[in-house]
Amino acid sequence: MSPKVLLVIDAGVNLLLGVLLLMFPFGIAAWLGVPQPESAFYPTILGGVLFGIGLALLLEACGRERNMGGLGLAGAIAINFCGAGVLAIWLIATPPALPLRGQILLWAIVLLVLAIGLIELLVGSKRT
């Protein structure tokens, strides 16, 4: 798989997670069965950051022809490992009282983001 394809896939995941978090004030968390803090401030800010990361990944993958760079493969790997690691540690260390669908969703996110990071790491290491 090419680095460009990986960046586009990674961008799609970040954009989707960003949109879900941006929808937090509209009750999406309850519907998904994930924790709901009192304030929507931090989830919404995180949604904006993840959406921005997704756009940066798309710029890196598709903007080179127009001299527009974004977030490279190494940065994407770091973000994926940090994000998946923090969420996994949180799920293990502080098992939340969540419905099964919420736990499945959060563990699926951990596995998906970790898998993308590992694939990017393998592809990146073959390029050097």
mmCIF file of the C-alpha atoms, coordinates in Angstrom:
data_MODEL
# 
_entry.id   MODEL 
# 
loop_
_atom_site.group_PDB 
_atom_site.id 
_atom_site.type_symbol 
_atom_site.label_atom_id 
_atom_site.label_alt_id 
_atom_site.label_comp_id 
_atom_site.label_asym_id 
_atom_site.label_entity_id 
_atom_site.label_seq_id 
_atom_site.pdbx_PDB_ins_code 
_atom_site.Cartn_x 
_atom_site.Cartn_y 
_atom_site.Cartn_z 
_atom_site.occupancy 
_atom_site.B_iso_or_equiv 
_atom_site.pdbx_formal_charge 
_atom_site.auth_seq_id 
_atom_site.auth_comp_id 
_atom_site.auth_asym_id 
_atom_site.auth_atom_id 
_atom_site.pdbx_PDB_model_num 
ATOM 1   C CA . MET A 1 1   ? 0.000   0.000  0.000  1.00 0.00 ? 1   MET A CA 1 
ATOM 2   C CA . SER A 1 2   ? 1.379   3.412  -0.890 1.00 0.00 ? 2   SER A CA 1 
ATOM 3   C CA . PRO A 1 3   ? 1.989   6.172  1.662  1.00 0.00 ? 3   PRO A CA 1 
ATOM 4   C CA . LYS A 1 4   ? -0.480  8.391  -0.225 1.00 0.00 ? 4   LYS A CA 1 
ATOM 5   C CA . VAL A 1 5   ? -3.281  5.827  0.140  1.00 0.00 ? 5   VAL A CA 1 
ATOM 6   C CA . LEU A 1 6   ? -2.459  5.410  3.844  1.00 0.00 ? 6   LEU A CA 1 
ATOM 7   C CA . LEU A 1 7   ? -2.584  9.163  4.393  1.00 0.00 ? 7   LEU A CA 1 
ATOM 8   C CA . VAL A 1 8   ? -5.991  9.365  2.691  1.00 0.00 ? 8   VAL A CA 1 
ATOM 9   C CA . ILE A 1 9   ? -7.344  6.485  4.838  1.00 0.00 ? 9   ILE A CA 1 
ATOM 10  C CA . ASP A 1 10  ? -5.898  8.089  7.966  1.00 0.00 ? 10  ASP A CA 1 
ATOM 11  C CA . ALA A 1 11  ? -7.413  11.429 6.939  1.00 0.00 ? 11  ALA A CA 1 
ATOM 12  C CA . GLY A 1 12  ? -10.815 9.787  6.535  1.00 0.00 ? 12  GLY A CA 1 
ATOM 13  C CA . VAL A 1 13  ? -10.665 8.302  10.035 1.00 0.00 ? 13  VAL A CA 1 
ATOM 14  C CA . ASN A 1 14  ? -9.605  11.647 11.558 1.00 0.00 ? 14  ASN A CA 1 
ATOM 15  C CA . LEU A 1 15  ? -12.287 13.553 9.653  1.00 0.00 ? 15  LEU A CA 1 
ATOM 16  C CA . LEU A 1 16  ? -14.972 11.073 10.765 1.00 0.00 ? 16  LEU A CA 1 
ATOM 17  C CA . LEU A 1 17  ? -13.894 11.180 14.422 1.00 0.00 ? 17  LEU A CA 1 
ATOM 18  C CA . GLY A 1 18  ? -13.660 14.964 14.216 1.00 0.00 ? 18  GLY A CA 1 
ATOM 19  C CA . VAL A 1 19  ? -17.188 15.285 12.821 1.00 0.00 ? 19  VAL A CA 1 
ATOM 20  C CA . LEU A 1 20  ? -18.540 12.939 15.520 1.00 0.00 ? 20  LEU A CA 1 
ATOM 21  C CA . LEU A 1 21  ? -16.923 15.058 18.226 1.00 0.00 ? 21  LEU A CA 1 
ATOM 22  C CA . LEU A 1 22  ? -18.126 18.278 16.607 1.00 0.00 ? 22  LEU A CA 1 
ATOM 23  C CA . MET A 1 23  ? -21.649 16.822 16.822 1.00 0.00 ? 23  MET A CA 1 
ATOM 24  C CA . PHE A 1 24  ? -21.211 16.225 20.565 1.00 0.00 ? 24  PHE A CA 1 
ATOM 25  C CA . PRO A 1 25  ? -23.479 19.132 21.586 1.00 0.00 ? 25  PRO A CA 1 
ATOM 26  C CA . PHE A 1 26  ? -26.291 17.549 19.546 1.00 0.00 ? 26  PHE A CA 1 
ATOM 27  C CA . GLY A 1 27  ? -26.469 14.366 21.627 1.00 0.00 ? 27  GLY A CA 1 
ATOM 28  C CA . ILE A 1 28  ? -24.311 12.047 19.498 1.00 0.00 ? 28  ILE A CA 1 
ATOM 29  C CA . ALA A 1 29  ? -22.426 10.770 22.594 1.00 0.00 ? 29  ALA A CA 1 
ATOM 30  C CA . ALA A 1 30  ? -25.579 9.392  24.215 1.00 0.00 ? 30  ALA A CA 1 
ATOM 31  C CA . TRP A 1 31  ? -26.571 7.714  20.974 1.00 0.00 ? 31  TRP A CA 1 
ATOM 32  C CA . LEU A 1 32  ? -23.109 6.116  20.615 1.00 0.00 ? 32  LEU A CA 1 
ATOM 33  C CA . GLY A 1 33  ? -23.013 5.097  24.280 1.00 0.00 ? 33  GLY A CA 1 
ATOM 34  C CA . VAL A 1 34  ? -19.784 6.901  25.152 1.00 0.00 ? 34  VAL A CA 1 
ATOM 35  C CA . PRO A 1 35  ? -19.007 9.082  28.218 1.00 0.00 ? 35  PRO A CA 1 
ATOM 36  C CA . GLN A 1 36  ? -20.738 12.442 28.385 1.00 0.00 ? 36  GLN A CA 1 
ATOM 37  C CA . PRO A 1 37  ? -19.002 15.229 30.301 1.00 0.00 ? 37  PRO A CA 1 
ATOM 38  C CA . GLU A 1 38  ? -21.016 18.140 31.645 1.00 0.00 ? 38  GLU A CA 1 
ATOM 39  C CA . SER A 1 39  ? -19.560 20.572 29.126 1.00 0.00 ? 39  SER A CA 1 
ATOM 40  C CA . ALA A 1 40  ? -19.267 20.108 25.379 1.00 0.00 ? 40  ALA A CA 1 
ATOM 41  C CA . PHE A 1 41  ? -16.263 22.460 25.265 1.00 0.00 ? 41  PHE A CA 1 
ATOM 42  C CA . TYR A 1 42  ? -13.402 19.919 25.285 1.00 0.00 ? 42  TYR A CA 1 
ATOM 43  C CA . PRO A 1 43  ? -15.012 17.316 23.010 1.00 0.00 ? 43  PRO A CA 1 
ATOM 44  C CA . THR A 1 44  ? -15.855 20.043 20.495 1.00 0.00 ? 44  THR A CA 1 
ATOM 45  C CA . ILE A 1 45  ? -12.327 21.484 20.587 1.00 0.00 ? 45  ILE A CA 1 
ATOM 46  C CA . LEU A 1 46  ? -10.875 17.986 20.147 1.00 0.00 ? 46  LEU A CA 1 
ATOM 47  C CA . GLY A 1 47  ? -13.244 17.457 17.217 1.00 0.00 ? 47  GLY A CA 1 
ATOM 48  C CA . GLY A 1 48  ? -11.899 20.596 15.583 1.00 0.00 ? 48  GLY A CA 1 
ATOM 49  C CA . VAL A 1 49  ? -8.316  19.449 16.142 1.00 0.00 ? 49  VAL A CA 1 
ATOM 50  C CA . LEU A 1 50  ? -8.977  15.970 14.707 1.00 0.00 ? 50  LEU A CA 1 
ATOM 51  C CA . PHE A 1 51  ? -10.782 17.487 11.725 1.00 0.00 ? 51  PHE A CA 1 
ATOM 52  C CA . GLY A 1 52  ? -7.785  19.781 11.160 1.00 0.00 ? 52  GLY A CA 1 
ATOM 53  C CA . ILE A 1 53  ? -5.415  16.809 11.342 1.00 0.00 ? 53  ILE A CA 1 
ATOM 54  C CA . GLY A 1 54  ? -7.569  15.056 8.743  1.00 0.00 ? 54  GLY A CA 1 
ATOM 55  C CA . LEU A 1 55  ? -7.368  18.065 6.428  1.00 0.00 ? 55  LEU A CA 1 
ATOM 56  C CA . ALA A 1 56  ? -3.586  18.281 6.945  1.00 0.00 ? 56  ALA A CA 1 
ATOM 57  C CA . LEU A 1 57  ? -3.271  14.605 5.995  1.00 0.00 ? 57  LEU A CA 1 
ATOM 58  C CA . LEU A 1 58  ? -5.333  15.190 2.848  1.00 0.00 ? 58  LEU A CA 1 
ATOM 59  C CA . LEU A 1 59  ? -3.131  18.164 1.933  1.00 0.00 ? 59  LEU A CA 1 
ATOM 60  C CA . GLU A 1 60  ? -0.044  15.990 2.337  1.00 0.00 ? 60  GLU A CA 1 
ATOM 61  C CA . ALA A 1 61  ? -1.543  13.199 0.229  1.00 0.00 ? 61  ALA A CA 1 
ATOM 62  C CA . CYS A 1 62  ? -3.124  15.292 -2.509 1.00 0.00 ? 62  CYS A CA 1 
ATOM 63  C CA . GLY A 1 63  ? -1.660  18.799 -2.353 1.00 0.00 ? 63  GLY A CA 1 
ATOM 64  C CA . ARG A 1 64  ? 1.913   18.103 -3.457 1.00 0.00 ? 64  ARG A CA 1 
ATOM 65  C CA . GLU A 1 65  ? 1.029   18.806 -7.098 1.00 0.00 ? 65  GLU A CA 1 
ATOM 66  C CA . ARG A 1 66  ? 0.074   22.345 -6.026 1.00 0.00 ? 66  ARG A CA 1 
ATOM 67  C CA . ASN A 1 67  ? 3.065   22.802 -3.688 1.00 0.00 ? 67  ASN A CA 1 
ATOM 68  C CA . MET A 1 68  ? 0.830   22.450 -0.620 1.00 0.00 ? 68  MET A CA 1 
ATOM 69  C CA . GLY A 1 69  ? 2.241   20.165 2.057  1.00 0.00 ? 69  GLY A CA 1 
ATOM 70  C CA . GLY A 1 70  ? 0.512   19.049 5.201  1.00 0.00 ? 70  GLY A CA 1 
ATOM 71  C CA . LEU A 1 71  ? 1.102   16.470 7.909  1.00 0.00 ? 71  LEU A CA 1 
ATOM 72  C CA . GLY A 1 72  ? 3.573   13.800 6.768  1.00 0.00 ? 72  GLY A CA 1 
ATOM 73  C CA . LEU A 1 73  ? 3.665   10.095 7.485  1.00 0.00 ? 73  LEU A CA 1 
ATOM 74  C CA . ALA A 1 74  ? 5.912   10.419 10.556 1.00 0.00 ? 74  ALA A CA 1 
ATOM 75  C CA . GLY A 1 75  ? 3.573   12.958 12.153 1.00 0.00 ? 75  GLY A CA 1 
ATOM 76  C CA . ALA A 1 76  ? 0.568   10.766 11.402 1.00 0.00 ? 76  ALA A CA 1 
ATOM 77  C CA . ILE A 1 77  ? 2.276   7.783  13.059 1.00 0.00 ? 77  ILE A CA 1 
ATOM 78  C CA . ALA A 1 78  ? 3.029   9.812  16.201 1.00 0.00 ? 78  ALA A CA 1 
ATOM 79  C CA . ILE A 1 79  ? -0.542  11.107 16.437 1.00 0.00 ? 79  ILE A CA 1 
ATOM 80  C CA . ASN A 1 80  ? -2.039  7.643  15.895 1.00 0.00 ? 80  ASN A CA 1 
ATOM 81  C CA . PHE A 1 81  ? 0.134   5.932  18.509 1.00 0.00 ? 81  PHE A CA 1 
ATOM 82  C CA . CYS A 1 82  ? -0.465  8.694  21.064 1.00 0.00 ? 82  CYS A CA 1 
ATOM 83  C CA . GLY A 1 83  ? -4.213  8.790  20.477 1.00 0.00 ? 83  GLY A CA 1 
ATOM 84  C CA . ALA A 1 84  ? -4.701  5.015  20.513 1.00 0.00 ? 84  ALA A CA 1 
ATOM 85  C CA . GLY A 1 85  ? -2.362  4.603  23.493 1.00 0.00 ? 85  GLY A CA 1 
ATOM 86  C CA . VAL A 1 86  ? -4.052  7.232  25.642 1.00 0.00 ? 86  VAL A CA 1 
ATOM 87  C CA . LEU A 1 87  ? -7.530  5.878  24.886 1.00 0.00 ? 87  LEU A CA 1 
ATOM 88  C CA . ALA A 1 88  ? -6.440  2.272  25.575 1.00 0.00 ? 88  ALA A CA 1 
ATOM 89  C CA . ILE A 1 89  ? -4.788  3.230  28.871 1.00 0.00 ? 89  ILE A CA 1 
ATOM 90  C CA . TRP A 1 90  ? -7.891  5.189  29.884 1.00 0.00 ? 90  TRP A CA 1 
ATOM 91  C CA . LEU A 1 91  ? -10.164 2.228  29.063 1.00 0.00 ? 91  LEU A CA 1 
ATOM 92  C CA . ILE A 1 92  ? -7.950  -0.166 31.059 1.00 0.00 ? 92  ILE A CA 1 
ATOM 93  C CA . ALA A 1 93  ? -7.033  2.057  34.017 1.00 0.00 ? 93  ALA A CA 1 
ATOM 94  C CA . THR A 1 94  ? -10.434 3.664  34.521 1.00 0.00 ? 94  THR A CA 1 
ATOM 95  C CA . PRO A 1 95  ? -12.992 1.200  33.197 1.00 0.00 ? 95  PRO A CA 1 
ATOM 96  C CA . PRO A 1 96  ? -15.935 3.431  32.422 1.00 0.00 ? 96  PRO A CA 1 
ATOM 97  C CA . ALA A 1 97  ? -19.477 2.385  33.242 1.00 0.00 ? 97  ALA A CA 1 
ATOM 98  C CA . LEU A 1 98  ? -20.552 2.377  29.611 1.00 0.00 ? 98  LEU A CA 1 
ATOM 99  C CA . PRO A 1 99  ? -23.065 0.341  27.674 1.00 0.00 ? 99  PRO A CA 1 
ATOM 100 C CA . LEU A 1 100 ? -21.549 -2.505 25.672 1.00 0.00 ? 100 LEU A CA 1 
ATOM 101 C CA . ARG A 1 101 ? -21.947 -0.573 22.392 1.00 0.00 ? 101 ARG A CA 1 
ATOM 102 C CA . GLY A 1 102 ? -19.869 2.287  23.829 1.00 0.00 ? 102 GLY A CA 1 
ATOM 103 C CA . GLN A 1 103 ? -17.100 -0.047 24.982 1.00 0.00 ? 103 GLN A CA 1 
ATOM 104 C CA . ILE A 1 104 ? -17.064 -1.823 21.615 1.00 0.00 ? 104 ILE A CA 1 
ATOM 105 C CA . LEU A 1 105 ? -16.926 1.502  19.769 1.00 0.00 ? 105 LEU A CA 1 
ATOM 106 C CA . LEU A 1 106 ? -14.049 2.861  21.867 1.00 0.00 ? 106 LEU A CA 1 
ATOM 107 C CA . TRP A 1 107 ? -12.005 -0.365 21.611 1.00 0.00 ? 107 TRP A CA 1 
ATOM 108 C CA . ALA A 1 108 ? -12.689 -0.461 17.861 1.00 0.00 ? 108 ALA A CA 1 
ATOM 109 C CA . ILE A 1 109 ? -11.307 3.084  17.601 1.00 0.00 ? 109 ILE A CA 1 
ATOM 110 C CA . VAL A 1 110 ? -8.190  2.034  19.563 1.00 0.00 ? 110 VAL A CA 1 
ATOM 111 C CA . LEU A 1 111 ? -7.613  -0.958 17.276 1.00 0.00 ? 111 LEU A CA 1 
ATOM 112 C CA . LEU A 1 112 ? -8.328  0.951  14.047 1.00 0.00 ? 112 LEU A CA 1 
ATOM 113 C CA . VAL A 1 113 ? -6.072  3.896  14.891 1.00 0.00 ? 113 VAL A CA 1 
ATOM 114 C CA . LEU A 1 114 ? -3.315  1.607  16.186 1.00 0.00 ? 114 LEU A CA 1 
ATOM 115 C CA . ALA A 1 115 ? -3.549  -0.557 13.043 1.00 0.00 ? 115 ALA A CA 1 
ATOM 116 C CA . ILE A 1 116 ? -3.300  2.478  10.766 1.00 0.00 ? 116 ILE A CA 1 
ATOM 117 C CA . GLY A 1 117 ? -0.254  3.681  12.726 1.00 0.00 ? 117 GLY A CA 1 
ATOM 118 C CA . LEU A 1 118 ? 1.426   0.264  12.503 1.00 0.00 ? 118 LEU A CA 1 
ATOM 119 C CA . ILE A 1 119 ? 0.775   0.008  8.761  1.00 0.00 ? 119 ILE A CA 1 
ATOM 120 C CA . GLU A 1 120 ? 2.127   3.539  8.270  1.00 0.00 ? 120 GLU A CA 1 
ATOM 121 C CA . LEU A 1 121 ? 5.197   2.610  10.329 1.00 0.00 ? 121 LEU A CA 1 
ATOM 122 C CA . LEU A 1 122 ? 5.824   -0.488 8.201  1.00 0.00 ? 122 LEU A CA 1 
ATOM 123 C CA . VAL A 1 123 ? 5.361   1.394  4.937  1.00 0.00 ? 123 VAL A CA 1 
ATOM 124 C CA . GLY A 1 124 ? 7.516   4.282  6.164  1.00 0.00 ? 124 GLY A CA 1 
ATOM 125 C CA . SER A 1 125 ? 10.322  1.966  7.265  1.00 0.00 ? 125 SER A CA 1 
ATOM 126 C CA . LYS A 1 126 ? 10.383  0.277  3.839  1.00 0.00 ? 126 LYS A CA 1 
ATOM 127 C CA . ARG A 1 127 ? 10.829  3.655  2.123  1.00 0.00 ? 127 ARG A CA 1 
ATOM 128 C CA . THR A 1 128 ? 14.126  4.438  3.867  1.00 0.00 ? 128 THR A CA 1 
# 
